[in-house]
């Protein structure tokens, strides 16, 4: 309901948020007591998963309006969230990383002070070896959102993340949606740290193009392709083996942002002419090409 109603949920936001915050805190305290042997039985973590999901719904629905409400409560929500990201139960971590991404989009000033702590638990979970694809998927998505918000300040995390994302994308056991989110995250890192990521372009160009070329146009795909084109400009030889597939991917793009359309033209005007020819094979309308000239 919070997601569907959006700002109209305002009259109910305060009591729902406070109850949800208290529930998360209560379960984490009980879990710590159980770990210390203070109480005999562990808390039911299904309540924690539900609370994290509800918190995500509030943030998605209310957006930036949640900032003052979250800022005035203690303990801090993001501090509690970092504990959830290390929980032994996959569902808790999955919902936790989803909330990290939602908070990063709508309430980044509250997330920023805890970036280092969040990344310390996030990076190891972007892996095919965790046995939890849904956790890995949400962690990769959250990393991409953090990269977009932090910009160049995200660079210290890039050396650790890139090898893991590349391995994830090229593993035959990685589910398609996880590959897609890993590709988006890697493309976004190409926006904030292109010189650091571009040398690895031959290692992931094929998978990047294959995983995103048929995805519907949206802001996440747009930002990923902007990063991809930026890296091509730095390391054009990294795309040599995948030039044809890249042209096809561009030809399938129906409504790139103006910035991305300009990048397509800057990378190579000749490719745009090829795209016009290739687009006919798909019945695609790429009238945006003319805007680049």
C-alpha positions, -999 to +999 in steps of 0.1 A: +000+000+000+028+024+008+044+019-026+010+022-044-003+052-026+031+070-025+030+105-009-007+098-001+006+074+026+019+104+046-009+103+073+002+068+082+039+071+077+050+081+112+032+053+132+040+026+106+077+037+105+080+038+142+065+004+147+087-010+119+118+006+133+110-008+168+104-043+154+138-044+137+155-031+168+137-056+191+146-086+169+182-076+167+184-072+204+168-106+210+192-121+185+222-107+204+207-119+237+203-154+222+239-154+208+251-144+243+231-171+260+209-146+278+177-161+264+171-197+254+153-193+221+163-174+189+138-147+176+117-155+146+136-138+117+106-139+095+094-108+114+127-091+106+124-099+069+088-085+069+100-054+087+128-048+063+105-053+033+080-029+048+107-003+054+117-006+017+080+000+008+079+031+029+111+045+013+100+036-022+065+052-017+075+083+003+109+089-012+128+119+002+100+127+026+113+098+047+146+116+054+136+137+085+116+108+100+146+084+097+171+110+108+154+116+141+152+080+153+177+061+174+193+037+170+201+048+135+184+027+109+215+023+087+235+011+117+209-016+124+209-024+087+246-032+086+239-059+112+212-074+090+236-076+061+258-101+080+229-122+093+232-160+087+197-162+071+197-155+034+163-138+033+174-113+059+204-103+039+184-102+006+158-078+021+186-059+038+205-052+006+172-042-011+167-016+016+203-004+012+195+003-025+162+020-018+177+042+009+206+051-013+182+063-040+159+084-018+178+091+015+215+091+005+225+118+031+216+093+058+235+064+041+267+083+032+283+083+067+280+045+068+293+038+033+326+022+044+308-001+068+282-011+042+307-018+015+328-040+040+299-064+043+286-059+007+317-067-013+322-103-001+286-112-009+290-104-046+301-139-054+289-171-070+301-190-040+277-176-015+250-201-025+224-173-023+218-158-058+191-134-045+215-119-019+242-115-046+217-100-069+206-073-045+241-066-033+252-060-069+223-037-075+229-018-043+266-014-052+256+002-085+232+026-067+260+036-043+284+042-072+259+066-088+255+086-056+291+086-045+306+094-079+344+096-078+343+089-040+333+053-049+367+047-065+384+031-034+359+002-037+364-004-074+396-026-073+378-051-051+345-050-069+355-053-105+371-087-104+342-101-085+316-086-109+335-098-139+338-133-125+301-133-117+291-122-152+313-148-169+303-178-146+280-203-163+262-209-130+251-172-126+214-167-131+204-142-158+189-115-135+221-116-115+243-112-146+221-082-156+225-064-123+262-072-123+265-057-158+246-026-147+268-021-117+300-026-138+287-001-163+280+025-136+315+020-122+327+029-157+310+062-152+326+070-118+360+054-124+365+048-161+403+047-161+402+020-135+376-003-152+384+003-189+415-020-190+392-049-181+368-042-210+378-073-230+370-095-200+333-085-198+323-067-230+306-097-246+286-106-215+277-069-209+262-065-243+245-099-243+228-094-210+216-058-216+208-055-253+173-069-250+164-052-217+138-025-220+150+010-220+152+025-185+175+047-164+196+018-150+203+005-185+210+040-198+235+048-170+252+014-176+256+020-213+269+056-207+296+040-185+303+014-211+307+040-239+330+060-217+352+030-212+352+023-249+365+059-255+394+051-231+401+015-244+386+012-279+405-020-286+387-037-258+355-038-280+372-051-312+358-086-309+323-075-300+319-046-324+290-063-344+271-072-312+275-036-299+261-022-331+231-045-328+226-034-291+227+002-302+203-005-330+178-020-306+179+011-284+146+030-290+148+059-266+183+066-252+188+097-231+202+127-250+235+122-232+237+085-242+228+093-278+256+118-279+280+092-265+269+067-291+278+093-317+311+103-301+323+067-298+321+063-335+299+081-360+304+053-385+288+029-361+256+050-361+253+046-398+257+008-394+230+009-367+205+025-391+211-005-415+210-031-387+178-015-372+159-024-403+165-061-395+146-057-362+120-032-374+133-008-349+127+030-350+159+048-341+150+083-352+171+095-323+202+089-345+195+120-366+196+141-334+233+131-329+244+148-361 
